[in-house]
């Protein structure tokens, strides 16, 4: 037996997936202990949120408890009364909650083993709990529904599908294609156009007599453009560079095909999971910042040339 899946529940479960995605990104980030703690809090908050969602579905009149243990007790009681069984993996999610409390209230920093446990425990719990109550898995909740641009969305949908099938290289390639396309669409509006077919500035020496191509200065300018683009869009540069370390550069050729170089080898499942989560989260953030990718800040992208 499962319970109905209505639009309000769907919105709440999308939030659960967003929190889980953010936790994956933060705990995979090289930004240091603060990012790791934020990720740990997001893992625990995703669990709390799905418990509250279940309580609201099973008894709309009930106010969810303030404490984590109270939430567990309320949810367990309601699930039993609806013949939905018991909360799965209770010991594991309580362990995650205790790690979160230690980090948040006792300044006890989680180590790599703690973070890996949290990632595994929360993913397993969400899959079991969502299947038990609504007949779906955490992977079935797609954050790509938040993406408006059709072509970018298609790449990210494919990336999620590849990841679910264990096709990790393909998931990284498609996720990176989606993010790269999104960045290219808004770049002109923020930092101006730089032709892909240009390779150097023409520079003169101090006397003005010697004029010659200068590739180094041109490439430095391009890098500054990119850094300014990422910062303007609210992207964490260290997270972006971590993503690039895994995915490598992605380019689109004139035929519309995407090509990749330098994908991390061997590519681990956690690496692919991070790239997919990072790309979807970042594209959603870019659209929230600029509006439509084809018309950033309300202007057709060709008006910025």
N, C-alpha and C positions, 0 to 999 in steps of 0.2 A: 504493500500500500504506500502511495505517495500523496503529497498534498498539492492543491492547485498552484499553478505557476502564473500569477497575474502580473500586470504591468508594473505595479508598485514593488512587488517582490523582485522583479527583473532589475529595476533600477537599484535596489539595495544590493543585489548580488553583483551587479556591475561594480559598485563601490567596493565590495569585498575583493573582487578581482583586481581593481586598481590598487588597493592597499597591498595585496599580495605581490603584484607586479613591482610596486615601488620598493617593497622589501627586498625582492630579488636584485633590483638594480643597486640599492644602497649597500647591501651586504656583499656585493661583488665589486663595489667601487674601491679604487685605490686611495680615496680621499682621506682615509685614516679612521681613527677610533670613533669619532663623532658620527660619521656616515654609517658605521657598523651598528652603533647604538640606535640611530634613527631607523635603520632597517629592522633591527630586533623589535623595536616598538611597533613598527608597521605589521610585522608578522603577528604579534600578539593582538593588535587592534583588528586585524582581519578576522581573527578567531572570535573576538568579542562581538564584532559586527554581525557575523553570520549567526551567532547564537541569539542575538537580539532580533534578527530578522525572522528566525524560526519561532521565537516566542510571540512576536507580533502576528505571524501567520496563524499560529495555532490558537491564540487567544488575543484578539485585537484590543480587548478591554484591559489587559494586564500591562502594567508598567514594568519594564525590565529592571531588575535589581541593579544597584550601583556597584556592588562588589562582583568580582569574577566568580567566586564560589557561589554567590547568590544566583548569578546567571546560570551556572551549571545546574544548580538544584532546580530552578524554575523550568529550564528546558527539559531536564530529565523527567520531571513530573509530568509535564505536558506531553512529551513523546510517549511515555508509558500509557497515559490515558487515551491516546489516539492509536495505540497498538503499533507504534513506530520503532519500538526497540529502545536500546540505550544509546547514549552518546558514545561514539567510537573514540578510541585512543585517548581516554580522559587523562591517563597518567602522563602521556606525552605533551598534551597541550597545557597541562598544569605545570610541567617542567619548563615549557617555553615562557609561561607567565611568571614563574619564579625568577627566570633569568632576566626578564624585562624589569621586574621589581628591583632586582639586585643592581642592574645597570642604572635605572632611573632614580632610585632612592638611596642606594648605598655606594654609588660610584664604583661598582665592581664591574670591570670591563669584560665583555664576552671574548673568548678566544676563538680561534678558527674552528675548533671542534664544536664549540657551542653553536656557532653560526651554522655550520653544516647540519647539525642536529635539528636546529630550528627550521631550516629550509626543508629538510626531509619530513619532519614531524608535521609541519603545517600543510605542506602539499598533500601528504597522505590523509591527514584529517579532513581537509576540504573535499577531497575526492570521495571519501567514504560518507561524510556527512551530507553532502549535496546529493549523492546518489540515493542515500537512505530516505531523504525527505522529499526531494523534487525529481529524482530520477535522472540527474545529469552530473557531469564532472566539472571540475574547475576549468578544464581545457575547453569545455563546451560554452563557457561564457567568454565571448570574444570582445575585447576592447576595441577591435577594429570597427565596431559599430559606431564608435565615436568619431571615426575619420570620415571627412566629407568628400575629399577628392577621390574620384573613382579609380584612376590608374594607381595612385599611391596606395589606396585601400586594397586593391587587388594583390599587389605585391605583399602587403602585410598579412592578408588572409592566407596567402600561399605559404608564407613563413610560419604562421601558426600551425597550419596543416602539416608542413614538413617536420616541424618540431615534434608534434604529436606522434608522427610515424617513426621518429628516430632518424630522419634524414637530416643530420645536423649541418652538413655543408650547404645543402640546398636551403635550409632555413636561414642560415647566415646570409647567403647570397641574396635571397628575396627580401629579407628584412633590410639589408644594407641598400638594396636598390630602391626600396620605398623611401627610406630616409634621405638618400642622395637626391632623388627626384624632388622631394619636398624642399630641400635646401636650395637646389638649383632654381626652383620656381620663385622663391622669395628673395634670392640673392640680389638681383638687380635693384629691387626696391630699397634695399638697405645699404649696400656698399658699392653699387654701380656695376656696370657690365665689364667683364674682362674676357676677351675672345679666347676660345680654346685654341685658336690657330696662331696666336701670338706667342713668341718665345723669349722676347727680350725688349728692353728699352734701348733707345739710341742715346748714348751719353757722351758728353764732351769733357775734356780735362779742364783744369783751372784756367788754362790760357785760351780755351775755346777753339783750339786748333785741331785737336785730335778727337774725331767723332767715330764711335764704334759701338757695336751692340754690347749690352751689359745684361747677361742672363741672371747673375746673382741678385742684382737690385730688383729686377722684375719679379723673381721668385720670392724675394723678401716682401715685396709689395703684395703679392698674392696671398702670402701667409698672413700678413697683417689684415687684409680684407677678410679672410676666413675667421680669424680670431675675433674681429669686431662683429662679424655676423653672428657667431655663436654667443657672444656675450650679450648682444642686443636681444637675441631670442631667449635669453635666460637659461642657456645651456651651461652646465658645469663643464669647464674645459678639460679637467682631469678625467671626468667620466667619458667625455668624447674621445680623448686620446686612448683611454683603456679600450673603448669600443673599437677604435682603429687598430690597436694592437692585435685584436682578435680577428676582425673582419678584413683588414687591409683596405686599400683604396678601391673604389667602385667608379667606373666611368660608363657613360652612355655614348654610343657611337651614332652616326647620322642615321643609321637604319633603325634606331630605337632600341637596340639590344644593349643589355648591360653586361659588363665584363669586370672580372675581379682578379686581383693579384695579392698575394701575400696573406691568405687566410691561415690562421694559426694551425700548426701541425705539431702533435696530434690535437685535434679539436675535441675538447671534452664536452659532455652534455651540459654541464653548468655554464660553460662558455657560450654555447648556442642559446641556452635559456636566457642568459643575460642580454645577449645581442638582440633577441626578439623583443624582450620586455623593454629594453632601452629604446629601440627604434620606434615601437608603437607609442610608448609614453612621450617620446620627444616629438613625434609628428603631431600627436594630439595637443601638445603644449604649443607647438608652432602655429597650428590652426587657431588655437585660442588667442594667441598673441596678435596674429596678422589678419584673421578672418579667412576668406577663401584664398587658397594657394594660387589660383589663377588670377586673383585680383587682390594682392596684398594691400592692406590699409585702404581698401575701397577703390583701387585703381587697377585697370588691366595691366598685366605685367609688361606688355609691350610699350606702355606709356612711360616706363622708367628708362628706356634705352637712351 
